[in-house]
């Protein structure tokens, strides 16, 4: 009965006393990193509008504005985690926040889609150092028995950001120019820096790993080539184009080389040996697949609510409130469901719910009652909460406390790569099906406008507006083509979520046998081993 007292001595008393205040500061730092993506989702339509309202970005440029962030973020996360383990997590957090704030200020003043893509990549450079360090610090200020609760609250912070992002973005776009959605990050960064200097203790791994620059370069180059090929295929509406096939093949070849290099390296940036653990691999797969499906859906749902249904950015942001509310309600409580039913049942049920909500999008039309969309968003958030919390606990507790930065980086890498591929693949499916559906309706347009008008529903509606009364005939066909493309894309996302449900049902641990003296600890060990 003396064993529970041993972990209590690992953390200094003064740190233990202010652990909840530290969690609050860490969540504020996490908030801006997640907030940035959810704010951008509402601004997609505005940025794709021609100047002076927006930047006139094409659908492929919008995909790159999102993916330049996620790819740099994902590619550097593991190395950022290692640098934090080596130099100290607090130092890395402060530096990452400063770079993120500078990138945000520059992005707000972008004069072209190319500049926006570049500055978003700079923001990702900073964010890559923030995300793993927040969870690593958390694991070093909470005792093991409190970690699931703290991780649940941390995951709930993601839900809070998803709620605040679209509403804040919508309100800003209603009153200011599109760059304000990036400028809002700057005051939050300043506040987070001040609180962090005051409250957060520094921590590091006593035996940090060596850095792996070759692995980082191979992973980023491979992912960029793969995603570029997928997005280009959607832009051309032709995945058999030699350039598209060559780029995708090159990306896959580089990523294969990356895995081989990491297996042979004595200091890999991605330790492939972790994936011999089926539980760990299944948890990682679940995170990647759920973000693949969800990021793709978020991408097309903005065009559905704003372009087809005619809602303003603020109204569109408010429509996403149920998604965030469900995450905030259920993420901190998901551990109780895991305690009762086990990781396998909880996560599988969450993915089945996600699959059902994605399938519902395949039934939505222009006149579907909006309350149905709200119900779907709420169920989507509920499903997500019951996937993220149990899988995060499994992953974080599968590795020793000293490797917290590595575990956090791995889970976030898979989340970001899953999201980036979701936007690339599902965005390209949307683009291809839309172009094929609208092409025969663009015959009356001048030759130079046809290609531009076929890129996305926003491009078609933009051309229709310029043509005045003559362009009104394009609005109906554009909406119909988009809805058909959305239905096909949603069904693709449904298939991905079902695959995820099968994976976790097969490999995640079920509810462990309950013994007299066992409460939480045996379950966590079972989850990690």
PyMOL commands that set and color helices and strands:
alter all, ss='L'
color gray80, all
select helices_A, chain A and resi 3-8+13-17+19-48+59-87+89-108+113-141+144-175+180-199+213-236+242-264+272-276+278-308+313-319+321-330+334-361+370-396+401-441+447-453+457-507+521-528
alter helices_A, ss='H'
color red, helices_A
deselect
rebuild
show_as cartoon
